[in-house]
Amino acid sequence: DNGWSYGLTHDFLYQNSFDRFNLGQWRWRVTYDASPEHQFGVTTMLRSFSDDGLFLESIPVNLRTIDQLQFHWRRYWETGAQTTFWVGLAEGHGEDNAVTGFSPPQDECFLFGADILMPLTETLALYGETNLIMPADTGTVDAFLGIQWSPRHSSSMARRGRYSPLLPLAAPTSFAVDLVRQ
């Protein structure tokens, strides 16, 4: 009722591609609804555990999530659409490549991103998100666009209800991973 909201979640990833990896991260968000149209907030993503494995069955690597701190502004439009823009910092990341070898790591990096939720019908909405960790040639450049289904309430009210999830499901945009050769 006072405009403040907060949420905490733990993300777990089991990956079985060139080797098996288990990764985890904590995400939490604090937001303030400054008006019915404007929300401001902070989101933090912190690694809980990383994992070691082999690339091409012979190159030892470590996969770990990249810690991030984001400050966002969300706008709720009269049409029911919602747009969010954020800026922040990401933990330094390696520039190692499993094929080409070692490179010096980056220090803390600037990041920015956005998302959009645009109702198409009462229960369907177009949803997209992007998160860019600089520099673009060695950071992460992640984006997706899809359809969101809200079976029990209006798609224009997604994220606005008292018991609506404050944090979206983990995706490449919120679960950035760094590969470090060992």
C-alpha positions as CSV (number, residue, x, y, z in Angstrom):
1,D,0.0,0.0,0.0
2,N,2.9,2.4,0.5
3,G,4.4,1.8,-3.0
4,W,7.3,-0.4,-1.9
5,S,7.7,-4.0,-3.2
6,Y,10.6,-6.5,-2.8
7,G,11.3,-10.0,-4.0
8,L,14.0,-12.6,-3.8
9,T,14.5,-15.8,-5.9
10,H,17.2,-18.4,-6.5
11,D,17.9,-19.5,-10.1
12,F,19.4,-22.9,-10.8
13,L,20.7,-24.0,-14.2
14,Y,21.6,-27.6,-15.2
15,Q,23.3,-27.6,-18.6
16,N,24.3,-30.7,-20.5
17,S,25.9,-29.6,-23.8
18,F,29.7,-30.0,-24.1
19,D,29.8,-31.1,-20.5
20,R,27.5,-31.1,-17.4
21,F,27.3,-27.9,-15.4
22,N,25.3,-26.8,-12.4
23,L,25.1,-23.1,-11.9
24,G,23.2,-20.9,-9.4
25,Q,22.5,-17.3,-8.7
26,W,20.4,-15.2,-6.3
27,R,18.3,-12.3,-7.6
28,W,16.5,-9.7,-5.6
29,R,14.6,-6.6,-6.5
30,V,13.3,-3.6,-4.6
31,T,10.8,-1.3,-6.3
32,Y,8.9,1.9,-5.5
33,D,5.8,3.0,-7.4
34,A,6.2,6.8,-7.6
35,S,2.9,7.1,-9.3
36,P,0.4,4.9,-11.1
37,E,2.5,5.2,-14.3
38,H,6.1,5.2,-13.0
39,Q,8.1,2.7,-11.0
40,F,11.7,2.9,-10.0
41,G,13.9,0.1,-8.6
42,V,17.1,-1.8,-8.1
43,T,17.8,-5.4,-9.1
44,T,20.9,-7.4,-7.9
45,M,22.1,-10.7,-9.3
46,L,24.8,-12.6,-7.3
47,R,26.4,-15.9,-8.1
48,S,25.7,-18.6,-5.6
49,F,27.9,-21.3,-7.2
50,S,29.8,-22.1,-10.3
51,D,31.0,-25.4,-11.8
52,D,34.1,-26.9,-13.6
53,G,34.0,-29.0,-16.7
54,L,35.8,-29.9,-19.9
55,F,35.3,-28.4,-23.4
56,L,36.0,-30.9,-26.2
57,E,36.8,-33.4,-23.5
58,S,40.2,-31.9,-23.0
59,I,40.2,-28.2,-22.2
60,P,39.3,-27.4,-18.5
61,V,36.9,-24.5,-18.1
62,N,34.9,-22.9,-15.3
63,L,31.4,-21.5,-15.9
64,R,30.0,-18.9,-13.5
65,T,27.3,-16.4,-13.5
66,I,28.2,-12.7,-13.8
67,D,27.2,-10.6,-10.8
68,Q,25.1,-7.5,-11.8
69,L,23.6,-4.4,-10.3
70,Q,20.8,-2.7,-12.2
71,F,18.7,0.5,-11.7
72,H,15.5,0.6,-13.6
73,W,12.6,2.8,-14.6
74,R,9.3,1.2,-15.6
75,R,6.5,3.0,-17.4
76,Y,2.9,1.8,-17.4
77,W,1.1,3.2,-20.5
78,E,-2.6,3.9,-20.9
79,T,-2.9,1.1,-23.5
80,G,-1.8,-1.5,-20.9
81,A,1.7,-1.7,-22.4
82,Q,4.7,-1.7,-20.0
83,T,8.2,-0.6,-20.8
84,T,11.3,-0.9,-18.6
85,F,14.8,0.6,-19.1
86,W,17.8,-0.1,-16.9
87,V,21.5,0.7,-16.5
88,G,24.0,-0.7,-14.2
89,L,27.3,-2.4,-13.6
90,A,28.4,-6.0,-14.2
91,E,31.2,-7.9,-12.6
92,G,34.4,-8.0,-14.6
93,H,34.4,-11.0,-17.0
94,G,37.0,-13.0,-18.8
95,E,37.6,-12.7,-22.5
96,D,38.8,-16.3,-22.6
97,N,37.6,-18.4,-25.5
98,A,37.5,-22.1,-25.2
99,V,39.0,-22.4,-28.7
100,T,41.4,-19.5,-29.2
101,G,42.8,-19.4,-25.7
102,F,43.5,-16.9,-22.8
103,S,42.9,-13.2,-22.9
104,P,43.1,-10.6,-20.1
105,P,39.9,-10.2,-18.2
106,Q,37.7,-7.1,-18.2
107,D,37.2,-5.0,-15.1
108,E,33.7,-4.0,-14.0
109,C,31.6,-3.2,-17.1
110,F,28.7,-1.0,-17.9
111,L,25.4,-2.7,-18.8
112,F,22.0,-1.5,-20.1
113,G,18.8,-3.2,-21.1
114,A,15.1,-2.9,-21.7
115,D,11.9,-5.0,-21.7
116,I,8.5,-4.5,-23.1
117,L,5.1,-6.2,-22.4
118,M,2.4,-5.3,-24.9
119,P,-1.1,-6.8,-24.6
120,L,-2.5,-8.4,-27.7
121,T,-5.7,-9.8,-26.2
122,E,-7.1,-10.1,-22.7
123,T,-4.8,-13.0,-21.9
124,L,-1.9,-12.8,-24.4
125,A,0.9,-10.3,-24.6
126,L,4.0,-9.7,-26.6
127,Y,7.0,-9.8,-24.3
128,G,10.6,-9.1,-25.0
129,E,13.8,-8.4,-23.1
130,T,17.4,-7.5,-23.8
131,N,20.4,-7.1,-21.5
132,L,23.8,-5.9,-22.9
133,I,27.0,-6.2,-20.9
134,M,29.8,-4.1,-22.5
135,P,32.0,-4.3,-24.4
136,A,29.8,-5.9,-27.0
137,D,32.6,-8.0,-28.5
138,T,33.4,-9.8,-25.2
139,G,30.4,-9.1,-22.9
140,T,27.0,-10.6,-23.3
141,V,24.4,-9.6,-25.9
142,D,21.2,-11.4,-25.0
143,A,17.7,-10.7,-26.3
144,F,14.4,-12.6,-26.8
145,L,10.9,-11.8,-28.0
146,G,7.9,-14.1,-27.4
147,I,4.3,-14.4,-26.3
148,Q,3.2,-14.3,-22.6
149,W,0.0,-16.0,-21.5
150,S,-1.8,-14.8,-18.4
151,P,-4.6,-17.4,-17.9
152,R,-6.2,-15.9,-14.8
153,H,-5.9,-12.2,-15.2
154,S,-5.6,-9.5,-17.8
155,S,-2.3,-9.4,-19.6
156,S,-2.3,-5.6,-19.1
157,M,-2.2,-6.1,-15.4
158,A,0.8,-8.5,-15.4
159,R,3.3,-7.3,-12.8
160,R,0.8,-4.9,-11.3
161,G,-1.3,-7.1,-9.0
162,R,-0.6,-7.4,-5.3
163,Y,0.5,-11.0,-5.7
164,S,2.1,-10.8,-9.1
165,P,5.6,-12.0,-9.4
166,L,8.1,-9.2,-9.0
167,L,10.9,-11.0,-10.8
168,P,10.5,-12.7,-14.2
169,L,11.7,-16.3,-14.9
170,A,15.4,-16.6,-15.3
171,A,16.5,-16.2,-18.9
172,P,19.8,-15.5,-20.7
173,T,19.1,-11.8,-20.1
174,S,19.2,-12.3,-16.3
175,F,21.5,-15.3,-16.1
176,A,24.6,-14.1,-17.9
177,V,27.4,-16.7,-17.8
178,D,31.2,-16.3,-18.0
179,L,33.6,-19.0,-19.3
180,V,37.0,-19.0,-17.7
181,R,39.7,-21.4,-19.1
182,Q,41.8,-23.0,-16.3
